[in-house]
């Protein structure tokens, strides 16, 4: 099957920058980053008809799997290669998972309304109390509680739509 250049170009255009940032944050090697991004796009192109849900989530999960596969292969190399600074595969997988979760949560938060996002950021990321969030956002404490309740519900729905498993 010939590679449809328009599909590949669209994937790079719409998701390439975020995907590169994610992979570079996980591996810190620009050359490896480009290799992983190319492999990810190739795999996505091959799987495109079967993809359900968010393409970006699928891209990040695929890149994560490629990174973990690379780390596992590096672990099984001969001793000479292992003597170089090859990251610990278990630690790398954890770091990649953490980064993937952060990227997916960031994308999900951006899909919330500004009011819901502001309340969740204040309560969960800035660790404000309800009263501190109320003062910071200049809204009543009851509104903070109500928005937080509905924001969490909306966030769960968004994460489900993105294919994020709990």
C-alpha positions as CSV (number, residue, x, y, z in Angstrom):
1,X,0.0,0.0,0.0
2,X,1.6,3.4,-1.0
3,X,2.1,5.9,1.7
4,X,-0.5,8.7,1.4
5,X,1.6,11.8,1.7
6,X,-1.4,14.0,2.5
7,X,-2.3,11.9,5.5
8,X,1.3,11.8,6.8
9,X,1.6,15.6,6.3
10,X,-1.6,16.2,8.2
11,X,-0.5,14.1,11.1
12,X,2.8,16.0,11.3
13,X,1.1,19.3,10.8
14,X,-1.6,18.7,13.5
15,X,0.4,16.7,16.1
16,X,4.1,16.8,15.2
17,X,5.2,19.6,17.5
18,X,3.4,18.2,20.6
19,X,4.6,14.7,19.8
20,X,8.3,15.8,19.4
21,X,8.0,17.7,22.7
22,X,6.7,14.7,24.4
23,X,9.3,12.3,23.1
24,X,12.2,14.7,23.6
25,X,11.1,15.2,27.2
26,X,11.2,11.4,27.7
27,X,14.5,10.6,26.0
28,X,16.5,13.9,25.8
29,X,18.1,12.8,22.5
30,X,17.1,14.9,19.4
31,X,18.1,12.1,16.9
32,X,16.3,9.4,18.8
33,X,13.3,11.8,19.1
34,X,13.1,12.2,15.3
35,X,13.4,8.4,14.9
36,X,10.6,7.7,17.4
37,X,8.3,10.4,15.9
38,X,8.8,8.9,12.4
39,X,8.1,5.4,13.6
40,X,5.1,6.6,15.5
41,X,3.6,8.4,12.5
42,X,4.3,5.3,10.3
43,X,2.5,3.0,12.8
44,X,-0.4,5.4,13.1
45,X,-0.7,5.6,9.3
46,X,-0.8,1.8,9.2
47,X,-3.5,1.6,11.9
48,X,-5.6,4.6,10.9
49,X,-8.7,2.7,9.9
50,X,-8.8,0.9,13.3
51,X,-8.2,4.0,15.5
52,X,-11.2,5.0,17.6
53,X,-11.1,8.0,19.9
54,X,-8.5,10.7,20.1
55,X,-5.8,10.5,17.5
56,X,-3.4,12.5,19.7
57,X,-3.9,10.1,22.6
58,X,-3.2,7.2,20.3
59,X,-0.1,8.9,19.0
60,X,1.3,9.5,22.5
61,X,0.5,5.9,23.6
62,X,2.2,4.6,20.4
63,X,5.3,6.8,21.0
64,X,5.4,5.6,24.6
65,X,5.4,2.0,23.5
66,X,8.2,2.7,21.0
67,X,10.3,4.4,23.6
68,X,9.8,1.5,26.0
69,X,10.7,-1.0,23.3
70,X,13.9,1.0,22.6
71,X,14.9,0.9,26.2
72,X,14.3,-2.8,26.4
73,X,16.3,-3.4,23.3
74,X,19.1,-1.3,24.8
75,X,19.1,-3.5,27.9
76,X,19.7,-6.6,25.9
77,X,22.6,-5.2,23.9
78,X,26.1,-6.7,24.3
79,X,28.2,-5.5,27.3
80,X,30.1,-2.9,25.3
81,X,26.9,-1.0,24.5
82,X,25.6,-1.5,28.0
83,X,28.7,0.2,29.5
84,X,27.7,3.5,27.9
85,X,25.0,5.6,29.6
86,X,21.9,3.6,28.7
87,X,19.0,4.6,30.9
88,X,17.4,2.1,33.2
89,X,14.5,0.7,31.3
90,X,12.2,0.5,34.3
91,X,12.9,4.0,35.4
92,X,12.6,5.2,31.8
93,X,9.2,3.5,31.4
94,X,8.0,5.2,34.6
95,X,9.3,8.6,33.4
96,X,7.6,8.1,30.0
97,X,4.3,7.1,31.7
98,X,4.5,10.2,34.0
99,X,5.2,12.4,31.0
100,X,2.4,10.9,29.0
101,X,-0.1,11.3,31.8
102,X,1.0,14.9,32.2
103,X,0.5,15.6,28.4
104,X,-2.9,13.9,28.3
105,X,-4.1,15.7,31.4
106,X,-2.9,19.0,30.0
107,X,-4.8,18.3,26.8
108,X,-7.9,17.3,28.7
109,X,-7.8,20.4,30.9
110,X,-7.6,22.6,27.8
111,X,-10.9,21.1,26.7
112,X,-12.7,22.2,29.9
113,X,-14.4,25.6,30.2
114,X,-12.1,28.3,31.6
115,X,-14.2,28.4,34.8
116,X,-13.9,24.7,35.4
117,X,-10.2,24.6,34.5
118,X,-9.4,27.6,36.8
119,X,-11.1,25.9,39.8
120,X,-9.3,22.6,39.2
121,X,-5.9,24.2,38.7
122,X,-6.4,26.2,41.9
123,X,-7.5,23.3,44.0
124,X,-5.5,20.4,42.6
125,X,-2.3,21.9,41.1
126,X,-1.8,25.0,43.3
127,X,-3.2,23.2,46.4
128,X,-5.4,26.1,47.4
129,X,-8.0,25.5,50.0
130,X,-11.6,26.2,48.9
131,X,-11.4,29.6,50.7
132,X,-8.0,30.4,49.1
133,X,-9.4,29.5,45.7
134,X,-12.5,31.6,46.4
135,X,-10.3,34.6,47.2
136,X,-8.0,34.0,44.3
137,X,-10.7,33.5,41.7
138,X,-13.0,36.2,43.3
139,X,-16.0,33.9,43.4
140,X,-18.0,32.5,46.4
141,X,-16.7,29.4,48.2
142,X,-19.9,27.5,47.3
143,X,-19.3,28.3,43.6
144,X,-15.8,26.9,43.9
145,X,-17.2,23.7,45.4
146,X,-19.9,23.4,42.7
147,X,-17.6,24.1,39.8
148,X,-15.0,21.6,41.2
149,X,-17.7,18.9,41.3
150,X,-18.9,19.5,37.8
151,X,-15.4,20.1,36.5
152,X,-14.2,16.7,37.7
153,X,-17.3,15.0,36.1
154,X,-16.5,16.8,32.8
155,X,-12.8,15.9,33.0
156,X,-13.7,12.2,33.5
157,X,-15.9,12.4,30.4
158,X,-13.1,14.1,28.4
159,X,-10.5,11.5,29.5
160,X,-12.9,8.7,28.6
161,X,-13.4,10.2,25.1
162,X,-9.6,10.5,24.8
163,X,-9.3,6.8,25.5
164,X,-7.4,7.3,28.8
165,X,-7.9,4.3,31.0
166,X,-8.1,4.8,34.8
